[in-house]
Amino acid sequence: MPLPQYAVGVPTNLRVQILCRGKCGKSRYARVSLPDWALKPVGDPTVYAQCLMCGYRAVDPYNWIRS
C-alpha cells in the first residue's frame, strides 16, 4: 500500500502509525519526537508521536506501529 501524500516527507525511522484521538479519530501516520524512542521508558515525557494531519500528540508508544 503506498504512503499517503502527507506522510511522504517523513524519514522512515521517525514515521509510525497511531490511532489518532484528536480531530481525525482514525488511524493516521505520525512523526515520532526521537529516533531512538523504543529505547526510552514508557511514560518519558520527551517521547510522543504527533499526527501529521491534525497535530494530536500520542504518548502511549505500545500502540504505535512502525511503518
Jmol script that loads the backbone (N, CA, C; Angstrom):
load data "model"
ATOM      1  N   MET A   1       0.849  -1.180   0.000  1.00  0.00           N
ATOM      2  CA  MET A   1       0.000   0.000   0.000  1.00  0.00           C
ATOM      3  C   MET A   1       0.894   1.243   0.000  1.00  0.00           C
ATOM      4  N   PRO A   2       0.700   2.151  -0.934  1.00  0.00           N
ATOM      5  CA  PRO A   2       1.523   3.358  -0.992  1.00  0.00           C
ATOM      6  C   PRO A   2       1.222   4.310   0.166  1.00  0.00           C
ATOM      7  N   LEU A   3       2.236   5.090   0.509  1.00  0.00           N
ATOM      8  CA  LEU A   3       2.063   6.082   1.569  1.00  0.00           C
ATOM      9  C   LEU A   3       1.172   7.219   1.091  1.00  0.00           C
ATOM     10  N   PRO A   4       0.337   7.758   1.986  1.00  0.00           N
ATOM     11  CA  PRO A   4      -0.417   8.953   1.613  1.00  0.00           C
ATOM     12  C   PRO A   4       0.537  10.132   1.444  1.00  0.00           C
ATOM     13  N   GLN A   5       0.145  11.094   0.668  1.00  0.00           N
ATOM     14  CA  GLN A   5       0.995  12.244   0.352  1.00  0.00           C
ATOM     15  C   GLN A   5       1.470  12.983   1.602  1.00  0.00           C
ATOM     16  N   TYR A   6       0.636  13.079   2.633  1.00  0.00           N
ATOM     17  CA  TYR A   6       1.021  13.834   3.827  1.00  0.00           C
ATOM     18  C   TYR A   6       2.158  13.178   4.615  1.00  0.00           C
ATOM     19  N   ALA A   7       2.449  11.891   4.373  1.00  0.00           N
ATOM     20  CA  ALA A   7       3.479  11.175   5.129  1.00  0.00           C
ATOM     21  C   ALA A   7       4.756  10.931   4.334  1.00  0.00           C
ATOM     22  N   VAL A   8       4.787  11.319   3.096  1.00  0.00           N
ATOM     23  CA  VAL A   8       5.923  11.012   2.222  1.00  0.00           C
ATOM     24  C   VAL A   8       7.230  11.641   2.690  1.00  0.00           C
ATOM     25  N   GLY A   9       7.231  12.841   3.170  1.00  0.00           N
ATOM     26  CA  GLY A   9       8.457  13.541   3.537  1.00  0.00           C
ATOM     27  C   GLY A   9       9.050  13.172   4.888  1.00  0.00           C
ATOM     28  N   VAL A  10       8.408  12.323   5.654  1.00  0.00           N
ATOM     29  CA  VAL A  10       8.887  11.961   6.987  1.00  0.00           C
ATOM     30  C   VAL A  10       9.863  10.788   6.869  1.00  0.00           C
ATOM     31  N   PRO A  11      11.055  10.896   7.469  1.00  0.00           N
ATOM     32  CA  PRO A  11      12.018   9.796   7.403  1.00  0.00           C
ATOM     33  C   PRO A  11      11.427   8.505   7.995  1.00  0.00           C
ATOM     34  N   THR A  12      11.831   7.384   7.429  1.00  0.00           N
ATOM     35  CA  THR A  12      11.298   6.089   7.844  1.00  0.00           C
ATOM     36  C   THR A  12      11.513   5.813   9.324  1.00  0.00           C
ATOM     37  N   ASN A  13      12.658   6.205   9.880  1.00  0.00           N
ATOM     38  CA  ASN A  13      12.931   5.927  11.293  1.00  0.00           C
ATOM     39  C   ASN A  13      12.109   6.795  12.241  1.00  0.00           C
ATOM     40  N   LEU A  14      11.416   7.807  11.728  1.00  0.00           N
ATOM     41  CA  LEU A  14      10.583   8.679  12.562  1.00  0.00           C
ATOM     42  C   LEU A  14       9.091   8.524  12.269  1.00  0.00           C
ATOM     43  N   ARG A  15       8.730   7.671  11.329  1.00  0.00           N
ATOM     44  CA  ARG A  15       7.331   7.528  10.914  1.00  0.00           C
ATOM     45  C   ARG A  15       6.695   6.309  11.571  1.00  0.00           C
ATOM     46  N   VAL A  16       5.551   6.528  12.220  1.00  0.00           N
ATOM     47  CA  VAL A  16       4.772   5.449  12.819  1.00  0.00           C
ATOM     48  C   VAL A  16       3.302   5.668  12.489  1.00  0.00           C
ATOM     49  N   GLN A  17       2.515   4.633  12.722  1.00  0.00           N
ATOM     50  CA  GLN A  17       1.070   4.766  12.606  1.00  0.00           C
ATOM     51  C   GLN A  17       0.495   4.759  14.019  1.00  0.00           C
ATOM     52  N   ILE A  18      -0.475   5.630  14.249  1.00  0.00           N
ATOM     53  CA  ILE A  18      -1.137   5.719  15.544  1.00  0.00           C
ATOM     54  C   ILE A  18      -2.644   5.753  15.327  1.00  0.00           C
ATOM     55  N   LEU A  19      -3.368   5.484  16.388  1.00  0.00           N
ATOM     56  CA  LEU A  19      -4.800   5.744  16.384  1.00  0.00           C
ATOM     57  C   LEU A  19      -4.951   7.169  16.884  1.00  0.00           C
ATOM     58  N   CYS A  20      -5.276   8.080  15.987  1.00  0.00           N
ATOM     59  CA  CYS A  20      -5.392   9.492  16.342  1.00  0.00           C
ATOM     60  C   CYS A  20      -6.668   9.706  17.142  1.00  0.00           C
ATOM     61  N   ARG A  21      -6.518  10.247  18.317  1.00  0.00           N
ATOM     62  CA  ARG A  21      -7.668  10.545  19.169  1.00  0.00           C
ATOM     63  C   ARG A  21      -7.990  12.032  19.165  1.00  0.00           C
ATOM     64  N   GLY A  22      -7.435  12.730  18.187  1.00  0.00           N
ATOM     65  CA  GLY A  22      -7.711  14.155  18.002  1.00  0.00           C
ATOM     66  C   GLY A  22      -8.877  14.327  17.044  1.00  0.00           C
ATOM     67  N   LYS A  23      -8.751  15.275  16.133  1.00  0.00           N
ATOM     68  CA  LYS A  23      -9.813  15.563  15.168  1.00  0.00           C
ATOM     69  C   LYS A  23     -10.016  14.426  14.166  1.00  0.00           C
ATOM     70  N   CYS A  24      -8.967  13.676  13.869  1.00  0.00           N
ATOM     71  CA  CYS A  24      -9.055  12.622  12.855  1.00  0.00           C
ATOM     72  C   CYS A  24      -9.938  11.457  13.307  1.00  0.00           C
ATOM     73  N   GLY A  25      -9.671  10.933  14.505  1.00  0.00           N
ATOM     74  CA  GLY A  25     -10.461   9.831  15.034  1.00  0.00           C
ATOM     75  C   GLY A  25     -10.270   8.502  14.320  1.00  0.00           C
ATOM     76  N   LYS A  26      -9.127   8.322  13.646  1.00  0.00           N
ATOM     77  CA  LYS A  26      -8.846   7.063  12.967  1.00  0.00           C
ATOM     78  C   LYS A  26      -7.341   6.880  12.840  1.00  0.00           C
ATOM     79  N   SER A  27      -6.926   5.792  12.243  1.00  0.00           N
ATOM     80  CA  SER A  27      -5.510   5.502  12.082  1.00  0.00           C
ATOM     81  C   SER A  27      -4.868   6.514  11.136  1.00  0.00           C
ATOM     82  N   ARG A  28      -3.749   7.089  11.592  1.00  0.00           N
ATOM     83  CA  ARG A  28      -3.024   8.088  10.799  1.00  0.00           C
ATOM     84  C   ARG A  28      -1.518   7.876  10.975  1.00  0.00           C
ATOM     85  N   TYR A  29      -0.759   8.428  10.053  1.00  0.00           N
ATOM     86  CA  TYR A  29       0.685   8.445  10.201  1.00  0.00           C
ATOM     87  C   TYR A  29       1.076   9.606  11.099  1.00  0.00           C
ATOM     88  N   ALA A  30       2.161   9.374  11.852  1.00  0.00           N
ATOM     89  CA  ALA A  30       2.635  10.379  12.802  1.00  0.00           C
ATOM     90  C   ALA A  30       4.149  10.429  12.776  1.00  0.00           C
ATOM     91  N   ARG A  31       4.692  11.532  13.271  1.00  0.00           N
ATOM     92  CA  ARG A  31       6.148  11.698  13.384  1.00  0.00           C
ATOM     93  C   ARG A  31       6.526  11.579  14.856  1.00  0.00           C
ATOM     94  N   VAL A  32       7.500  10.711  15.129  1.00  0.00           N
ATOM     95  CA  VAL A  32       7.969  10.478  16.496  1.00  0.00           C
ATOM     96  C   VAL A  32       8.975  11.564  16.873  1.00  0.00           C
ATOM     97  N   SER A  33       8.963  11.955  18.132  1.00  0.00           N
ATOM     98  CA  SER A  33       9.832  13.037  18.598  1.00  0.00           C
ATOM     99  C   SER A  33      11.308  12.650  18.670  1.00  0.00           C
ATOM    100  N   LEU A  34      11.621  11.377  18.872  1.00  0.00           N
ATOM    101  CA  LEU A  34      13.010  10.919  18.983  1.00  0.00           C
ATOM    102  C   LEU A  34      13.232   9.677  18.126  1.00  0.00           C
ATOM    103  N   PRO A  35      14.360   9.599  17.422  1.00  0.00           N
ATOM    104  CA  PRO A  35      14.599   8.428  16.583  1.00  0.00           C
ATOM    105  C   PRO A  35      14.803   7.142  17.384  1.00  0.00           C
ATOM    106  N   ASP A  36      15.283   7.244  18.615  1.00  0.00           N
ATOM    107  CA  ASP A  36      15.515   6.058  19.446  1.00  0.00           C
ATOM    108  C   ASP A  36      14.412   5.876  20.489  1.00  0.00           C
ATOM    109  N   TRP A  37      13.179   6.168  20.108  1.00  0.00           N
ATOM    110  CA  TRP A  37      12.049   6.151  21.040  1.00  0.00           C
ATOM    111  C   TRP A  37      11.812   4.789  21.665  1.00  0.00           C
ATOM    112  N   ALA A  38      12.112   3.708  20.984  1.00  0.00           N
ATOM    113  CA  ALA A  38      11.839   2.369  21.515  1.00  0.00           C
ATOM    114  C   ALA A  38      12.744   2.039  22.701  1.00  0.00           C
ATOM    115  N   LEU A  39      13.844   2.765  22.857  1.00  0.00           N
ATOM    116  CA  LEU A  39      14.770   2.507  23.958  1.00  0.00           C
ATOM    117  C   LEU A  39      14.423   3.294  25.218  1.00  0.00           C
ATOM    118  N   LYS A  40      13.506   4.222  25.121  1.00  0.00           N
ATOM    119  CA  LYS A  40      13.126   5.054  26.262  1.00  0.00           C
ATOM    120  C   LYS A  40      12.064   4.349  27.106  1.00  0.00           C
ATOM    121  N   PRO A  41      12.038   4.611  28.399  1.00  0.00           N
ATOM    122  CA  PRO A  41      10.999   4.011  29.244  1.00  0.00           C
ATOM    123  C   PRO A  41       9.620   4.578  28.921  1.00  0.00           C
ATOM    124  N   VAL A  42       8.608   3.739  29.082  1.00  0.00           N
ATOM    125  CA  VAL A  42       7.224   4.184  28.851  1.00  0.00           C
ATOM    126  C   VAL A  42       6.910   5.299  29.837  1.00  0.00           C
ATOM    127  N   GLY A  43       6.306   6.356  29.355  1.00  0.00           N
ATOM    128  CA  GLY A  43       5.969   7.492  30.200  1.00  0.00           C
ATOM    129  C   GLY A  43       6.988   8.622  30.145  1.00  0.00           C
ATOM    130  N   ASP A  44       8.071   8.443  29.411  1.00  0.00           N
ATOM    131  CA  ASP A  44       9.059   9.509  29.254  1.00  0.00           C
ATOM    132  C   ASP A  44       8.388  10.679  28.530  1.00  0.00           C
ATOM    133  N   PRO A  45       8.355  11.867  29.125  1.00  0.00           N
ATOM    134  CA  PRO A  45       7.633  12.995  28.520  1.00  0.00           C
ATOM    135  C   PRO A  45       8.248  13.520  27.225  1.00  0.00           C
ATOM    136  N   THR A  46       9.476  13.128  26.918  1.00  0.00           N
ATOM    137  CA  THR A  46      10.106  13.594  25.679  1.00  0.00           C
ATOM    138  C   THR A  46       9.725  12.730  24.483  1.00  0.00           C
ATOM    139  N   VAL A  47       9.030  11.621  24.716  1.00  0.00           N
ATOM    140  CA  VAL A  47       8.665  10.707  23.636  1.00  0.00           C
ATOM    141  C   VAL A  47       7.176  10.835  23.329  1.00  0.00           C
ATOM    142  N   TYR A  48       6.881  11.235  22.121  1.00  0.00           N
ATOM    143  CA  TYR A  48       5.495  11.320  21.668  1.00  0.00           C
ATOM    144  C   TYR A  48       5.477  11.185  20.148  1.00  0.00           C
ATOM    145  N   ALA A  49       4.312  10.879  19.617  1.00  0.00           N
ATOM    146  CA  ALA A  49       4.124  10.833  18.168  1.00  0.00           C
ATOM    147  C   ALA A  49       3.053  11.855  17.824  1.00  0.00           C
ATOM    148  N   GLN A  50       3.369  12.746  16.911  1.00  0.00           N
ATOM    149  CA  GLN A  50       2.446  13.816  16.543  1.00  0.00           C
ATOM    150  C   GLN A  50       1.792  13.496  15.206  1.00  0.00           C
ATOM    151  N   CYS A  51       0.464  13.467  15.194  1.00  0.00           N
ATOM    152  CA  CYS A  51      -0.306  13.191  13.988  1.00  0.00           C
ATOM    153  C   CYS A  51       0.063  14.204  12.908  1.00  0.00           C
ATOM    154  N   LEU A  52       0.312  13.699  11.719  1.00  0.00           N
ATOM    155  CA  LEU A  52       0.704  14.581  10.614  1.00  0.00           C
ATOM    156  C   LEU A  52      -0.475  15.329  10.005  1.00  0.00           C
ATOM    157  N   MET A  53      -1.694  14.962  10.383  1.00  0.00           N
ATOM    158  CA  MET A  53      -2.871  15.645   9.851  1.00  0.00           C
ATOM    159  C   MET A  53      -3.383  16.738  10.794  1.00  0.00           C
ATOM    160  N   CYS A  54      -3.599  16.395  12.064  1.00  0.00           N
ATOM    161  CA  CYS A  54      -4.237  17.356  12.968  1.00  0.00           C
ATOM    162  C   CYS A  54      -3.345  17.849  14.102  1.00  0.00           C
ATOM    163  N   GLY A  55      -2.177  17.201  14.313  1.00  0.00           N
ATOM    164  CA  GLY A  55      -1.271  17.658  15.363  1.00  0.00           C
ATOM    165  C   GLY A  55      -1.464  16.998  16.716  1.00  0.00           C
ATOM    166  N   TYR A  56      -2.416  16.077  16.841  1.00  0.00           N
ATOM    167  CA  TYR A  56      -2.631  15.366  18.108  1.00  0.00           C
ATOM    168  C   TYR A  56      -1.335  14.675  18.533  1.00  0.00           C
ATOM    169  N   ARG A  57      -1.009  14.710  19.826  1.00  0.00           N
ATOM    170  CA  ARG A  57       0.195  14.064  20.344  1.00  0.00           C
ATOM    171  C   ARG A  57      -0.176  12.811  21.128  1.00  0.00           C
ATOM    172  N   ALA A  58       0.287  11.675  20.656  1.00  0.00           N
ATOM    173  CA  ALA A  58       0.074  10.397  21.339  1.00  0.00           C
ATOM    174  C   ALA A  58       1.290  10.103  22.201  1.00  0.00           C
ATOM    175  N   VAL A  59       1.051   9.709  23.436  1.00  0.00           N
ATOM    176  CA  VAL A  59       2.153   9.419  24.359  1.00  0.00           C
ATOM    177  C   VAL A  59       2.155   7.963  24.808  1.00  0.00           C
ATOM    178  N   ASP A  60       1.411   7.117  24.150  1.00  0.00           N
ATOM    179  CA  ASP A  60       1.300   5.699  24.509  1.00  0.00           C
ATOM    180  C   ASP A  60       2.010   4.833  23.469  1.00  0.00           C
ATOM    181  N   PRO A  61       3.331   4.674  23.552  1.00  0.00           N
ATOM    182  CA  PRO A  61       4.094   4.018  22.490  1.00  0.00           C
ATOM    183  C   PRO A  61       3.757   2.547  22.260  1.00  0.00           C
ATOM    184  N   TYR A  62       3.076   1.896  23.173  1.00  0.00           N
ATOM    185  CA  TYR A  62       2.743   0.483  22.952  1.00  0.00           C
ATOM    186  C   TYR A  62       1.696   0.318  21.854  1.00  0.00           C
ATOM    187  N   ASN A  63       1.054   1.366  21.412  1.00  0.00           N
ATOM    188  CA  ASN A  63       0.091   1.294  20.327  1.00  0.00           C
ATOM    189  C   ASN A  63       0.640   1.793  18.998  1.00  0.00           C
ATOM    190  N   TRP A  64       1.891   2.155  18.936  1.00  0.00           N
ATOM    191  CA  TRP A  64       2.470   2.677  17.709  1.00  0.00           C
ATOM    192  C   TRP A  64       2.940   1.546  16.828  1.00  0.00           C
ATOM    193  N   ILE A  65       2.764   1.696  15.523  1.00  0.00           N
ATOM    194  CA  ILE A  65       3.194   0.691  14.562  1.00  0.00           C
ATOM    195  C   ILE A  65       4.232   1.327  13.657  1.00  0.00           C
ATOM    196  N   ARG A  66       5.408   0.728  13.610  1.00  0.00           N
ATOM    197  CA  ARG A  66       6.443   1.243  12.695  1.00  0.00           C
ATOM    198  C   ARG A  66       6.006   1.013  11.274  1.00  0.00           C
ATOM    199  N   SER A  67       6.263   1.990  10.430  1.00  0.00           N
ATOM    200  CA  SER A  67       5.838   1.844   9.031  1.00  0.00           C
ATOM    201  C   SER A  67       7.009   2.006   8.083  1.00  0.00           C
TER     202      SER A  67
END
end "model"
wireframe off; spacefill off
backbone 0.3
color backbone group
